[in-house]
Amino acid sequence: MSDLDRLRESALEANRALQRAGLVALTFGNASAIDRAAGLMAIKPSGIPATALTLDDIVVVALETGEVVAGRTRPSSDTPTHLVLARAFPTTEGIIHTHSRAATAWAQAHRSIPCLGTTHADHFHGAIPVTRSMTAGEIGGDFEAATGRVIVETFHEGPINPMDVPGILVSDHGVFAWGPSPEAAVTNAIALEMVAGIAIDTLALAGNPGPIAGELLERHHARKHGPNATYGQGPAA
Ligand SMILES: [Zn+2]
């Protein structure tokens, strides 16, 4: 299998994984896989459900220009957002977009998801931010690229390290999540939807219990991330 087909294969598998996880319905949602050395991004085509996708349907575009370099189909209409994120977050090698239900409810409420417990802290180092609403000019202009720019602006202004909090709610819209591989990006999108749902249930039960204690947040995040990570079986020998 060529390097190009391997990249397409990992994008195909990420799109199928989103479907299996119940994060996408109909033709909503898409996943991309990035090859930094080759300067390429493989992404789901527009309008084809993940259940019907084949390797040949996956479109490959140049990271720098967005130009299609392989594939017969049209790339996802969200491709410009993926490209803006891929360029701004240089250690990202997989990007996910979904309208998953609980997270989208937070996005439509224009609310960031507070870190209320260790499930959240394991994957996201603090609240999951929400973007500002887009202006009429952004909506009427290059909307998809502007969506990417508003996401980058939110991390820049935080400031928030996009690898510490690998996901965001786009106001009135849905979720973007990412990671150092397409598989990690899928995991983060699944975790984001899970903590969004748990947070809604928690607030329904307890009003506002307040965020997780700082010590507990640090302990749980450090368990899975950083130089002293202790979770799992460690790197393969
Ligand atoms: Zn969308």
Boltz pocket constraint, residues with backbone or C-beta under 6 A from the ligand:
constraints:
  - pocket:
      binder: B
      contacts: [[A, 29], [A, 97], [A, 98], [A, 99], [A, 173], [A, 174]]
      max_distance: 6.0
